[in-house]
Amino acid sequence: MLHIVRLLEQRFPAHAHLVVPILATAAGLGLLAGMVLLLNR
């Protein structure tokens, strides 16, 4: 997982500070979607 972050930082140095919040948001949304799917079964 961390090597993906490093790759993104090298490719988009100007946006490196955005990588972590975006990944955190994506993880949060995935968790939320998983919970909703579990509750709707």
Summary of the structure (lengths in Angstrom):
residues: 41
radius of gyration: 13.8
end to end distance: 30.3
largest distance: 42.8
contacts: 76
relative contact order: 0.11
helix: 93%
strand: 0%
